Amino acid sequence: MSARRSDEPRKRELRAARRRAQLAERLAAAQTPARRIGAAADHLRGAISSAPVRIGDRIAAEAVAYLTRLADQLLDQEGRLHDDD
């Protein structure tokens, strides 16, 4: 096995740790819920871009479905709140 291949797991670990640290910084700096969601979405986007395509596609589909469900819940709640006005 070459030295390059044996370094790959360590490089992946360092990259993941760096991405998690960047996420923590962005979440701490985010002043609004929308910015926190954006930071998390960017974090997921970065993770998906380095994942195998089949895994990335599956996770992306799950994330899209989940976020869509949450948005629909919020829209439904918002509608009910305004109905009380």
C-alpha positions as CSV (number, residue, x, y, z in Angstrom):
1,M,0.0,0.0,0.0
2,S,1.3,3.4,-0.9
3,A,1.8,6.2,1.7
4,R,-0.7,8.3,-0.2
5,R,-3.5,5.7,0.3
6,S,-2.7,5.4,4.0
7,D,-3.0,9.2,4.4
8,E,-6.5,9.3,2.9
9,P,-8.4,8.3,6.0
10,R,-6.6,10.9,8.0
11,K,-7.2,13.6,5.4
12,R,-10.9,12.7,5.4
13,E,-11.0,13.0,9.2
14,L,-9.3,16.3,9.1
15,R,-11.6,17.6,6.4
16,A,-14.7,16.5,8.3
17,A,-13.4,18.1,11.5
18,R,-12.7,21.4,9.6
19,R,-16.1,21.4,8.1
20,R,-17.8,20.7,11.5
21,A,-15.8,23.6,13.0
22,Q,-16.8,25.9,10.2
23,L,-20.4,24.9,10.7
24,A,-20.2,25.6,14.5
25,E,-18.7,29.1,13.7
26,R,-21.4,29.9,11.2
27,L,-24.2,28.7,13.5
28,A,-22.8,30.8,16.3
29,A,-22.7,33.8,14.1
30,A,-26.1,33.3,12.6
31,Q,-28.5,35.9,13.8
32,T,-31.7,34.5,12.3
33,P,-33.3,31.1,11.9
34,A,-33.0,31.5,8.1
35,R,-29.2,32.0,8.4
36,R,-28.9,28.9,10.7
37,I,-30.8,26.8,8.1
38,G,-28.6,28.2,5.4
39,A,-25.4,27.3,7.3
40,A,-26.7,23.7,7.8
41,A,-27.7,23.4,4.2
42,D,-24.3,24.6,3.1
43,H,-22.7,22.0,5.4
44,L,-24.9,19.3,3.9
45,R,-24.1,20.5,0.4
46,G,-20.4,20.2,1.1
47,A,-20.7,16.8,2.6
48,I,-22.8,15.5,-0.3
49,S,-20.3,16.9,-2.8
50,S,-17.6,14.6,-1.4
51,A,-19.8,11.5,-1.0
52,P,-20.2,8.7,-3.5
53,V,-23.0,9.7,-5.9
54,R,-25.4,7.0,-4.9
55,I,-25.2,7.9,-1.2
56,G,-25.3,11.6,-2.0
57,D,-28.4,11.2,-4.1
58,R,-30.2,9.2,-1.3
59,I,-29.3,11.7,1.4
60,A,-30.2,14.7,-0.8
61,A,-33.6,13.1,-1.5
62,E,-34.2,12.6,2.3
63,A,-33.1,16.2,3.1
64,V,-35.3,17.7,0.4
65,A,-38.3,15.6,1.5
66,Y,-37.7,16.6,5.2
67,L,-37.2,20.3,4.5
68,T,-40.3,20.4,2.3
69,R,-42.4,18.7,5.0
70,L,-41.1,21.2,7.6
71,A,-41.9,24.1,5.3
72,D,-45.4,22.8,4.7
73,Q,-46.0,22.4,8.5
74,L,-44.9,26.0,9.0
75,L,-47.1,27.3,6.2
76,D,-50.1,25.4,7.7
77,Q,-49.4,26.7,11.2
78,E,-48.9,30.2,9.8
79,G,-52.3,30.0,8.0
80,R,-54.0,28.9,11.3
81,L,-52.4,31.7,13.2
82,H,-53.6,34.3,10.7
83,D,-57.1,32.7,10.7
84,D,-57.4,33.8,14.3
85,D,-56.9,37.5,13.4
